[in-house]
């Protein structure tokens, strides 16, 4: 399909499931944050299943073409996977600076990073069983996880990132085997720390993708709009992704009003084009979305564009998230008709 639509990953979790005030009042957790859940542990998994079904149906009703599980079972995009690995001490966490420069409790690396078991495969199977549309699931990237940890074991951060990459690759292989159509790797810290990303982050990312058979995407962003309010005019780490082994690259253009000529060096890659400004509480009109899509057409082949929000929709109110999502699907439909002459 021309201009298919999808979330980047997360959708908003219901207030009855998670304490959204607590969630919004802190930085995204890197260690476990069970206190965010409103549902007692014996009933939590069932409640997360129910909320995931709501997220799937909302995406379908809005008209999205590629469906995610909304990351409903996660306290943050990265901590569920990062805290399921061998080699980290969760009982005695460390500290690392978040991308905003604030210290945050993080997993402390005390031994070799290894994947003990599949982490998200059952989530993917649940998603696959409850929609007949294409499905996508996200995993945190090796470079980003290495930045969200205190390294008390490896001689260099590059070595830690490399072992994180091997764990991610094993997870990706299992996700494709379980029926994923697209697996997205979230690497926001490549934008936040471009020097380290240049030094060893891209190598780690390519290690995670080595030998993987299936459509892969990499999401690189400026951070959640609810947390990081100021946007730079452009990406500090984007042309380098031309040499990434992924098929798709997810970028923001809406809130930052990114000059889409920035995308020229990435020709040949599919672009997951962010067209929803998640800092604006007012839903876009379909025509606003269409304008943002048209801006990219001189620089990205239309058949290489996937239409999406700038970033995850985790922090939005549910009514706003749904209205924005529907406007995105309607805006894509407008441009699709223009391009096909219909």
N, C-alpha and C positions, 0 to 999 in steps of 0.2 A: 504493500500500500504506500502511496505517496504521502509524505508528512504524517507518519504514525505518531500517536500521542502516548505519553507515559509519565508517571511520576519519576523523580530522580531516585526515590526510595521510600522515605517515610511519609505517612499520613498522620493526621492528628488522632491521638488516643482519647477515648471517651473519659469524661470527668468521673464517671462511676468506676473506672478501672484504675486510673492513676491520679495522684494529687498534682494537678496541673499548676497550682500556685507554687508548690514546692519545686516542681520541675523548672518553672520559669525563674525562680528566685535563686538559682545557683548555676554554676558552669556545668556543661554536660559531664556526667560522671564518667570517670575512667576506671574506678574500682566498682564493685557492685553497690547498688543503692536500693536495697529491698524496701526501705522505708517509704519509697515513692508509691508503692502499690497500695491501693485501698482494700483489695480483696485478700482475705486470709489465705495462707499458703495451701491448705487442703483444697481450696476451690479456685486457686489462681490460674492454673493451666486451662481449666474449662472456660473461665471468664476471658482469658486471652484468645482462645479459639473463637468465642462468640464475637469478640470485638474485631478479630481479624476478618470474620465473615462480613461484618458491617463495612469494613474498609474495602473489601473486594467488591461488594455490591454497590457501594458509593462510586467507585471507579467505573464500574460497568454502566451504572445509571448516567453518569456524566458523559459517557461516550468514549472513554479511553480505550486504546487498542492493545496496549501492553500493560499487564496488570502486575502489581507488586503485592506483597503481604502487608504493606504499610509499616513494616518494622514494629508492629504493635506489641510484640513480646519483648522489646528491647527498652532498657532504660536510656541508652544512648546508641548511636549508630555503631560504636566500636566496642563498648565494654563487654557485651555479652560474649563475643568471640575472644577478645583479648584475655578475659579472665578464665576461659575454659582451657587454657594451654598449660602444659607442663613447663616448669622452669621459672614460675613467678610465685612470689610469696604474697598471698592476698591478706593474710592475717597481720602482716607487718608492712603496710604499704609504704612506698617512697613518695617523693615529691618531684614534680616537674612543672616548668612554666607552661601555661596554656598559650595558645596563639595570641591571646590578648595581653600576655606578659604577666598574668597572675599565677601564683603557685596553686597547684591542684593535687590532691592525693591521686597516686597512680600505682599500677602494679610495679613491684620491685623485682627485677630479674636477678635470680639467685642461682640459676643453672641453665642448661641448654634449653632453648625454646623448642618445644615439640608439640604437635597436635596429638592429643590422646585419643580422640574419637571425633566423628562428624559432629558439628555443632548446629548447623542450620538445615541439615538434610530433611528432618521431619517437618520443619517449617515449609520447605519447598514442596514436599509431598502434599501437605495440607492445602497449600495454594493451588497446586496442579489439580487436585481433586475437586476444587470448588469453582473453577472457571474453565470455559472452553476457549478462552483467548490466549494469546501468547503471554508468557509469564517471565518476569525478571526478579532476581533476588540480589541483594547487595552483601558484600563482605568488606570489612575494613582493610585498608592497604598496609603492606609491610612497613613502608617508610613511616606512615602516620603512626602506626602502633609503636614503632621504635622511638618516636618522639614523645609518645604518651606513656613512657615507662622510665623508671630509674634503673640504670644499668649498673649493677653491682657484680657482674660476672664476666662479660665479654671485654676483650682488650680494646676493641674499637666499636663505635656505634654501627659501622658498616657490617661487622660480623653479626650483630644482633639483628639488623634489618634483613640480612641474608637468611637467617634461620626463621624469622617471621615469614619471609617469602615462601620458604618451603612448606610451612604450615598452611599458608593461604592457598598455595597450588594444590595441595592434597584436598583441601575443602572444595575448591572450584571443580576439580575432577569429579568428586562425588556428587556435587550439585548438578552437573551436566548429566551424569549417569542417572540421576533421579528425575530428570525431565525438565530442567531449566532450559528456556530458550535463550536467555541472556543472563550473564552474571556480571554485575558491576562492582568494581573495586573503588572504594572511597579513599582518595588521597588528598584531602584538603591541605595537609601540612606541606605539600610540595609548593603551594602558593605562598604559605606563611614563611617557609624557610628554604628559599630557592638555592642558596649556596650549598647546603647539605644535600638537597635534592639533586643538584648537579653533580656533586662529588660521588654519592653512592646511592641516592634514592631511586634514580631511574634504573640503575642496574638491578636493584632489589625488586622493583616492579616487574621488570622483564623476566627475572628469575621466577616470579610468581606465575607468569603467563607462559613460561617455556613448555612447549609440547601440549598445551591445552587445546582441545578440539571443541569449538563452540564459539558463539558470538560473545565477545567480552567488551566491556566498557570501563572507562576510568572517569571518575567524577573529581574535578578539581575546582574548588570554590573559594569564596572570600569568608565563609563562615555563616552560621545561622543569622538571619537578619535580626532576630530577637535578642541576640547576644552581641554580635559585632555590628555596630551601627554605621560606621564610616566605611565607604567603599573606595578603593583606589580607582584611578581612571583606566587601568589596564592590568593584565596579568604579569606577574614577575617570572612565571614559569609556565610557558605554554608552547612556544615553537619547538622546545626540546621534545615534546611528546610526539612529534612527527616520527621519531625513532622508537617509539613505544610499540610493543607487539600487539597492543589492543586494537580492536576494530572500530570502537566508538569513543569519542571524548565528550564529556559533559561539561558545559561552561555556562556561566551567567552572562546575560546581556541586559536584563530588564532594569534592575535596581541601579546598576552602575552605568547604564546607558553606554555600554561598551561599544567602541568603534568596531564594527563587524569586519573591517578590513584586517583586523588582528587575526582573523581566521584563515587568511590566505595561505600562510605557511603550512597549514594542516590539510591542504587539498589532498584528496585520496582517502582520508579518514571520514567516517560518518560523524556528524556533530549532533549531540544531544543539546538542543538549543534552548537555553533558559529564557522564557518569555513572560514569566509571572514575577512581579515585584512583591516579594513576601514581606517587605517592610511597610507596605501600604495596606491598611485595613479595609480599604474599599476594593471590591472585586473589579477587575478589568472588564471592559466591554469586549465582545468578540472582535470588534473592529480594531481595538487597541492591540490585541494579540496578533491580528492579521498584519498590522503595520510592523510589529516587531519581527515577524517572520519574514516579511518582504525585505526588511533591511539587510538580512543575511544572504538573500538570493544572489546578489552579484559576486559573493565571495565563497559560497558553498553550493555545490550542485544540489538541486531540489531533491533528487532521489537519495541524497546523503544526509538529509535532515530528519531528526526525530524531535518532536516538539515536547517541551517539558517545563516545569517550574525552574526557577533559578537554583533552588536547593530543596532540602526536605521541608515538608509542610507540617512537621511535628508540633510546632509552637502556635499554629493558627487556631482560632475558634472553628468548630466544626462547620457552622453555617458559612463562614467566610471561605474556608478551604474548599467546600463543595462548589460554591459559586465561582470561585477562581478556576477550579478544575473544569467546570462545565464551559466557562468562557474560553478556556484554552482549547478544548475540543471543538467548540463552535468556530473559533478563529482559524484553527487549522483547516476546518471544512471549507471556509470561505476561500482561503488561498489555494487549497486543493482543487476547488472548482475552477478558479482562474487559470491555474496551470494546465488543467486538462481540457479547458475550453468548454466546460459544462456550466 
